[in-house]
Amino acid sequence: MKTLAEKALEACKEYDRLLKAIHQNRIDIGDGSSACDRIVETGDLDGYGNVQYIPDGKDTHLGEVFKGYISSESFEPEHHHYSESKALEIIGDCEGCLKAYKAVQERKSNKKKLGAIKRTIRSIARQA
């Protein structure tokens, strides 16, 4: 049977590991979003340096997925989010957006785990 100190140390290690994982997820999301195949670079044509933009006012695949859609099937229009299968269909072959989407899902899971660890740490502190 573990002592309270051993439980606290394990919880603190897990807390630190999850914070590092969430930080890495944020980096992966940014890297993936900037690697979308819809993004066009100017290549210093206009004298302002290399500028990245998406033509025609579109979003990245990831932006399109998380923007969702408006359904007018009921009395008032309602905002809905895409299912995972539909989201992956929208992302398609864009490797950057797929990487970012997976990082978003992983970050969501890590944040849930982080909340559980915080509750565990608080429980251990109450027992002390």
C-alpha positions as CSV (number, residue, x, y, z in Angstrom):
1,M,0.0,0.0,0.0
2,K,1.3,3.4,-1.0
3,T,1.8,6.1,1.5
4,L,0.3,9.5,1.1
5,A,3.6,11.0,0.1
6,E,4.1,8.4,-2.7
7,K,0.6,9.1,-4.0
8,A,1.3,12.9,-3.9
9,L,4.6,12.4,-5.8
10,E,3.0,10.3,-8.5
11,A,0.2,12.8,-8.9
12,C,2.7,15.7,-9.2
13,K,4.7,13.7,-11.8
14,E,1.6,13.0,-13.8
15,Y,0.5,16.6,-13.6
16,D,3.8,17.8,-14.9
17,R,3.7,15.2,-17.7
18,L,0.3,16.3,-18.8
19,L,1.2,20.0,-18.8
20,K,4.2,19.2,-21.1
21,A,1.9,17.1,-23.4
22,I,-0.7,19.9,-23.6
23,H,2.1,22.4,-24.5
24,Q,3.3,20.1,-27.2
25,N,-0.2,19.7,-28.5
26,R,-0.4,23.5,-28.8
27,I,2.8,23.6,-30.9
28,D,1.5,20.8,-33.1
29,I,-1.8,22.6,-33.7
30,G,0.0,25.7,-34.8
31,D,2.5,23.9,-37.0
32,G,-0.3,21.9,-38.6
33,S,-2.6,24.9,-39.2
34,S,0.2,26.8,-40.9
35,A,0.9,23.8,-43.2
36,C,-2.5,23.8,-44.7
37,D,-2.4,23.2,-48.5
38,R,-4.9,26.1,-49.0
39,I,-2.3,28.6,-47.7
40,V,-0.5,30.6,-50.5
41,E,2.8,32.4,-50.0
42,T,3.6,35.6,-51.8
43,G,7.3,35.0,-51.8
44,D,8.3,38.7,-51.5
45,L,6.5,39.8,-54.6
46,D,4.9,42.9,-53.1
47,G,8.0,44.1,-51.2
48,Y,6.5,43.2,-47.7
49,G,8.4,39.9,-47.4
50,N,6.9,36.4,-47.5
51,V,3.2,36.8,-46.6
52,Q,0.9,33.8,-46.1
53,Y,-2.8,34.1,-46.9
54,I,-5.7,32.0,-48.0
55,P,-7.3,33.3,-51.3
56,D,-11.0,33.9,-51.8
57,G,-11.7,34.5,-48.1
58,K,-11.7,30.8,-47.3
59,D,-10.6,29.2,-44.1
60,T,-8.1,26.4,-43.5
61,H,-9.7,22.9,-43.5
62,L,-9.4,23.0,-39.7
63,G,-11.1,26.3,-39.5
64,E,-13.9,25.0,-41.7
65,V,-14.4,21.9,-39.5
66,F,-14.5,23.9,-36.3
67,K,-16.8,26.6,-37.7
68,G,-19.5,24.0,-38.0
69,Y,-22.7,24.6,-39.9
70,I,-26.1,26.2,-39.4
71,S,-29.2,24.0,-39.7
72,S,-32.5,25.5,-40.4
73,E,-34.5,22.3,-39.9
74,S,-36.2,23.7,-36.7
75,F,-38.1,26.9,-36.0
76,E,-34.9,28.8,-35.3
77,P,-31.6,28.2,-37.1
78,E,-29.2,26.1,-34.9
79,H,-25.4,25.9,-34.9
80,H,-24.1,22.3,-35.2
81,H,-20.6,20.8,-35.1
82,Y,-19.5,18.1,-37.6
83,S,-19.1,14.5,-36.5
84,E,-15.6,13.1,-36.5
85,S,-16.1,11.2,-39.7
86,K,-17.5,14.3,-41.5
87,A,-14.6,16.4,-40.1
88,L,-12.1,13.9,-41.5
89,E,-13.9,14.0,-44.8
90,I,-13.6,17.8,-45.0
91,I,-9.9,17.7,-44.0
92,G,-9.3,15.1,-46.7
93,D,-5.7,14.8,-47.8
94,C,-4.4,17.9,-46.1
95,E,-1.6,16.5,-43.9
96,G,-1.1,19.8,-42.0
97,C,-4.8,20.1,-41.0
98,L,-5.0,16.4,-40.2
99,K,-2.0,16.7,-37.9
100,A,-3.6,19.7,-36.2
101,Y,-7.0,18.0,-35.9
102,K,-5.4,15.0,-34.2
103,A,-3.5,17.3,-31.9
104,V,-6.7,19.1,-30.9
105,Q,-8.4,15.8,-30.1
106,E,-5.4,14.7,-28.1
107,R,-5.2,18.0,-26.2
108,K,-8.9,17.6,-25.3
109,S,-8.2,14.2,-23.9
110,N,-5.1,15.5,-22.0
111,K,-7.1,18.4,-20.5
112,K,-9.7,15.9,-19.1
113,K,-6.9,13.9,-17.6
114,L,-5.4,17.0,-16.2
115,G,-8.7,17.9,-14.5
116,A,-8.8,14.4,-12.9
117,I,-5.2,14.8,-11.6
118,K,-6.0,18.2,-10.2
119,R,-8.9,16.6,-8.3
120,T,-6.6,13.9,-7.1
121,I,-4.0,16.4,-5.8
122,R,-6.7,18.3,-4.0
123,S,-8.0,15.0,-2.5
124,I,-4.5,14.1,-1.3
125,A,-4.1,17.6,0.2
126,R,-7.3,17.3,2.1
127,Q,-6.2,14.0,3.6
128,A,-2.9,15.5,4.8
